[in-house]
Amino acid sequence: MVYFLSDIHLGAGYIADEHALERSVCRLLRDMKRDATHLYLLGDIIDYWFEYRNVVPRGFVRFLGTLADLSDSGVSITWLKGNHDIWMTDYLTREIGCRIVDGVLDEEICGQRIVMEHGDGIGDRPVMFRMLRRLFRSKKARWLFAAIHPRWTVGFAHRWSKHSRKAGGYANVDTSSIERWAKGYSEARGHVDHFIIGHLHKAVRIELSPDSDLTVLGDSFRSYSYAKFDGKMIQLLNFSGPEID
């Protein structure tokens, strides 16, 4: 089986009990271990992540340990960068064996073509969002951010995240621009069997054509959703997890 998971937001200040969330996700990952060949993490797995040259954020011990156990057991793990865990470099690759991908991932799995993206880089986005996304991907911005002591940057990042979540909400999520992007991608690059994205915090499967579909993964702290691919079809499933404030 091939599994897909996104938007856990481990460490987020708006999660009522972040350790309970982490334990519930780890239980899910241990269940996956029984039949998983591949695990795809489609971004925003950690609410804030910044790798300094010799330092990484504290926490997430159970989660990273469980990922390491999966990797050691032979499960291939791919982590697509989201807009919250964008500043990953080589730490998780060296320590756990994760493949890190930034942007669209287009590959064949079990004979079917699957295109994945976190979701923040596709579809219609406000001008300010696109500007900030470009800024955060700037090497110069990363270098300047790294020069500031973590006592200031970590607190700032979590406050930004909490404010963004309250301002954005979850209601009335529109998938139409993502659907247009997916159809345009197929028209330009050939037939795609399955599109999978995260970011929208809405779990839904959409038929794009009789032989192509789009799966929006939802999240792991509100809808408690993930997807499983058996080589033929993709299923959206749910697991039990703690509530948020």
Rosetta blueprint (number, residue, H / E / L):
1 M L
2 V E
3 Y E
4 F E
5 L E
6 S L
7 D L
8 I L
9 H L
10 L E
11 G L
12 A L
13 G L
14 Y L
15 I L
16 A L
17 D L
18 E H
19 H H
20 A H
21 L H
22 E H
23 R H
24 S H
25 V H
26 C H
27 R H
28 L H
29 L H
30 R H
31 D H
32 M H
33 K L
34 R L
35 D L
36 A L
37 T L
38 H E
39 L E
40 Y E
41 L E
42 L L
43 G L
44 D L
45 I L
46 I E
47 D L
48 Y L
49 W L
50 F E
51 E L
52 Y L
53 R L
54 N L
55 V L
56 V L
57 P L
58 R L
59 G L
60 F L
61 V H
62 R H
63 F H
64 L H
65 G H
66 T H
67 L H
68 A H
69 D H
70 L H
71 S H
72 D H
73 S L
74 G L
75 V L
76 S E
77 I E
78 T E
79 W E
80 L E
81 K L
82 G L
83 N L
84 H L
85 D L
86 I L
87 W E
88 M L
89 T L
90 D L
91 Y H
92 L H
93 T H
94 R H
95 E H
96 I L
97 G L
98 C L
99 R E
100 I E
101 V E
102 D L
103 G L
104 V L
105 L E
106 D E
107 E E
108 E E
109 I E
110 C L
111 G L
112 Q E
113 R E
114 I E
115 V E
116 M E
117 E E
118 H L
119 G L
120 D L
121 G L
122 I L
123 G L
124 D L
125 R L
126 P L
127 V H
128 M H
129 F H
130 R H
131 M H
132 L H
133 R H
134 R H
135 L H
136 F H
137 R L
138 S L
139 K H
140 K H
141 A H
142 R H
143 W H
144 L H
145 F H
146 A H
147 A L
148 I L
149 H L
150 P H
151 R H
152 W H
153 T H
154 V H
155 G H
156 F H
157 A H
158 H H
159 R H
160 W H
161 S H
162 K H
163 H H
164 S H
165 R H
166 K H
167 A H
168 G H
169 G L
170 Y L
171 A L
172 N L
173 V L
174 D L
175 T L
176 S H
177 S H
178 I H
179 E H
180 R H
181 W H
182 A H
183 K H
184 G H
185 Y H
186 S H
187 E H
188 A H
189 R H
190 G L
191 H L
192 V L
193 D L
194 H E
195 F E
196 I E
197 I E
198 G L
199 H L
200 L L
201 H L
202 K L
203 A E
204 V E
205 R E
206 I E
207 E E
208 L E
209 S E
210 P L
211 D L
212 S E
213 D E
214 L E
215 T E
216 V E
217 L E
218 G L
219 D L
220 S L
221 F L
222 R L
223 S L
224 Y L
225 S E
226 Y E
227 A E
228 K E
229 F E
230 D L
231 G L
232 K L
233 M L
234 I E
235 Q E
236 L E
237 L E
238 N E
239 F L
240 S L
241 G L
242 P L
243 E L
244 I L
245 D L
